[in-house]
């Protein structure tokens, strides 16, 4: 489902999004920005637990997310181990 709407946008900001997202239309830029915003984790339910004793007093959701994503990136960027198959020696 698509919704048609008219909005006044900052041209410089839209141009930055277009360049960063690598898209050619304003529609694509806005969609890319909205998708990026939705991908960002929502910690509101976790943060509602502050002061209840469930979370540590120094818990920082953003730090936890940063640590998790940086570890995932390191794993994704780690070089594949070299594998040399053993060859069977066939005697004639």
DOSESE-542613 format. One record per residue (C-alpha): residue number from 1; z, x, y. Coordinates in steps of 0.001 Angstrom, whole numbers, plus 500000, padded with zeros to 6 digits. Last residue first. Layout:
REM DOSESE-542613
<dofi><i>NUM</i><up>Z</up><east>X</east><north>Y</north></dofi>
...
REM end
This chain:
REM DOSESE-542613
<dofi><i>92</i><up>490239</up><east>549188</east><north>451684</north></dofi>
<dofi><i>91</i><up>493558</up><east>549377</east><north>453414</north></dofi>
<dofi><i>90</i><up>494195</up><east>546728</east><north>456041</north></dofi>
<dofi><i>89</i><up>496602</up><east>547723</east><north>458737</north></dofi>
<dofi><i>88</i><up>498078</up><east>544636</east><north>460317</north></dofi>
<dofi><i>87</i><up>498380</up><east>544827</east><north>464002</north></dofi>
<dofi><i>86</i><up>501627</up><east>544085</east><north>465773</north></dofi>
<dofi><i>85</i><up>501125</up><east>542032</east><north>468878</north></dofi>
<dofi><i>84</i><up>501876</up><east>543751</east><north>472170</north></dofi>
<dofi><i>83</i><up>503718</up><east>541577</east><north>474596</north></dofi>
<dofi><i>82</i><up>504525</up><east>542535</east><north>478161</north></dofi>
<dofi><i>81</i><up>507215</up><east>540436</east><north>479724</north></dofi>
<dofi><i>80</i><up>505941</up><east>538046</east><north>482361</north></dofi>
<dofi><i>79</i><up>506731</up><east>539177</east><north>485866</north></dofi>
<dofi><i>78</i><up>509501</up><east>537289</east><north>487627</north></dofi>
<dofi><i>77</i><up>508156</up><east>535053</east><north>490379</north></dofi>
<dofi><i>76</i><up>509166</up><east>531746</east><north>488816</north></dofi>
<dofi><i>75</i><up>512597</up><east>533100</east><north>487900</north></dofi>
<dofi><i>74</i><up>513121</up><east>534468</east><north>491402</north></dofi>
<dofi><i>73</i><up>511907</up><east>531192</east><north>492891</north></dofi>
<dofi><i>72</i><up>514324</up><east>529188</east><north>490761</north></dofi>
<dofi><i>71</i><up>517187</up><east>531451</east><north>491833</north></dofi>
<dofi><i>70</i><up>516206</up><east>530982</east><north>495501</north></dofi>
<dofi><i>69</i><up>516015</up><east>527218</east><north>494997</north></dofi>
<dofi><i>68</i><up>519473</up><east>526973</east><north>493463</north></dofi>
<dofi><i>67</i><up>521090</up><east>529245</east><north>496042</north></dofi>
<dofi><i>66</i><up>519530</up><east>527345</east><north>498931</north></dofi>
<dofi><i>65</i><up>520594</up><east>523993</east><north>497459</north></dofi>
<dofi><i>64</i><up>524186</up><east>525202</east><north>497034</north></dofi>
<dofi><i>63</i><up>524175</up><east>526554</east><north>500592</north></dofi>
<dofi><i>62</i><up>522894</up><east>523236</east><north>501916</north></dofi>
<dofi><i>61</i><up>525554</up><east>521331</east><north>499981</north></dofi>
<dofi><i>60</i><up>528392</up><east>523407</east><north>501442</north></dofi>
<dofi><i>59</i><up>531678</up><east>523071</east><north>499580</north></dofi>
<dofi><i>58</i><up>534563</up><east>524773</east><north>501445</north></dofi>
<dofi><i>57</i><up>537136</up><east>522073</east><north>500754</north></dofi>
<dofi><i>56</i><up>536140</up><east>521940</east><north>497090</north></dofi>
<dofi><i>55</i><up>534784</up><east>518558</east><north>496128</north></dofi>
<dofi><i>54</i><up>536585</up><east>515852</east><north>494130</north></dofi>
<dofi><i>53</i><up>539740</up><east>516018</east><north>496244</north></dofi>
<dofi><i>52</i><up>538798</up><east>512886</east><north>498193</north></dofi>
<dofi><i>51</i><up>538390</up><east>514722</east><north>501504</north></dofi>
<dofi><i>50</i><up>534653</up><east>515038</east><north>501132</north></dofi>
<dofi><i>49</i><up>533291</up><east>512570</east><north>498557</north></dofi>
<dofi><i>48</i><up>530925</up><east>511019</east><north>501123</north></dofi>
<dofi><i>47</i><up>529226</up><east>514440</east><north>501166</north></dofi>
<dofi><i>46</i><up>528015</up><east>513869</east><north>497630</north></dofi>
<dofi><i>45</i><up>526532</up><east>510481</east><north>498456</north></dofi>
<dofi><i>44</i><up>524935</up><east>511816</east><north>501667</north></dofi>
<dofi><i>43</i><up>523422</up><east>514872</east><north>499947</north></dofi>
<dofi><i>42</i><up>519805</up><east>513790</east><north>500142</north></dofi>
<dofi><i>41</i><up>517579</up><east>516644</east><north>498948</north></dofi>
<dofi><i>40</i><up>514453</up><east>517450</east><north>500979</north></dofi>
<dofi><i>39</i><up>511430</up><east>516199</east><north>499071</north></dofi>
<dofi><i>38</i><up>511325</up><east>513087</east><north>501309</north></dofi>
<dofi><i>37</i><up>510929</up><east>515213</east><north>504433</north></dofi>
<dofi><i>36</i><up>508092</up><east>517215</east><north>502887</north></dofi>
<dofi><i>35</i><up>506343</up><east>513970</east><north>501902</north></dofi>
<dofi><i>34</i><up>506699</up><east>512631</east><north>505455</north></dofi>
<dofi><i>33</i><up>505317</up><east>515846</east><north>506943</north></dofi>
<dofi><i>32</i><up>502350</up><east>515845</east><north>504565</north></dofi>
<dofi><i>31</i><up>501631</up><east>512177</east><north>505335</north></dofi>
<dofi><i>30</i><up>501771</up><east>512898</east><north>509069</north></dofi>
<dofi><i>29</i><up>499398</up><east>515828</east><north>508693</north></dofi>
<dofi><i>28</i><up>497003</up><east>513832</east><north>506501</north></dofi>
<dofi><i>27</i><up>496857</up><east>511070</east><north>509113</north></dofi>
<dofi><i>26</i><up>496352</up><east>513622</east><north>511887</north></dofi>
<dofi><i>25</i><up>493312</up><east>514955</east><north>510083</north></dofi>
<dofi><i>24</i><up>492168</up><east>518446</east><north>509073</north></dofi>
<dofi><i>23</i><up>494883</up><east>519609</east><north>506690</north></dofi>
<dofi><i>22</i><up>496246</up><east>523093</east><north>505997</north></dofi>
<dofi><i>21</i><up>499861</up><east>521940</east><north>505955</north></dofi>
<dofi><i>20</i><up>500912</up><east>524595</east><north>508479</north></dofi>
<dofi><i>19</i><up>497882</up><east>524075</east><north>510697</north></dofi>
<dofi><i>18</i><up>498089</up><east>520287</east><north>510636</north></dofi>
<dofi><i>17</i><up>501849</up><east>520396</east><north>511202</north></dofi>
<dofi><i>16</i><up>501414</up><east>522680</east><north>514205</north></dofi>
<dofi><i>15</i><up>498673</up><east>520419</east><north>515581</north></dofi>
<dofi><i>14</i><up>500947</up><east>517383</east><north>515201</north></dofi>
<dofi><i>13</i><up>503687</up><east>519168</east><north>517149</north></dofi>
<dofi><i>12</i><up>501307</up><east>520178</east><north>519921</north></dofi>
<dofi><i>11</i><up>499913</up><east>516643</east><north>520110</north></dofi>
<dofi><i>10</i><up>503377</up><east>515063</east><north>520511</north></dofi>
<dofi><i>9</i><up>502939</up><east>511616</east><north>519011</north></dofi>
<dofi><i>8</i><up>502596</up><east>508106</east><north>520440</north></dofi>
<dofi><i>7</i><up>502485</up><east>505596</east><north>517613</north></dofi>
<dofi><i>6</i><up>500063</up><east>502933</east><north>516456</north></dofi>
<dofi><i>5</i><up>500526</up><east>501463</east><north>513001</north></dofi>
<dofi><i>4</i><up>498477</up><east>500550</east><north>509939</north></dofi>
<dofi><i>3</i><up>500490</up><east>500226</east><north>506775</north></dofi>
<dofi><i>2</i><up>499116</up><east>501317</east><north>503426</north></dofi>
<dofi><i>1</i><up>500000</up><east>500000</east><north>500000</north></dofi>
REM end
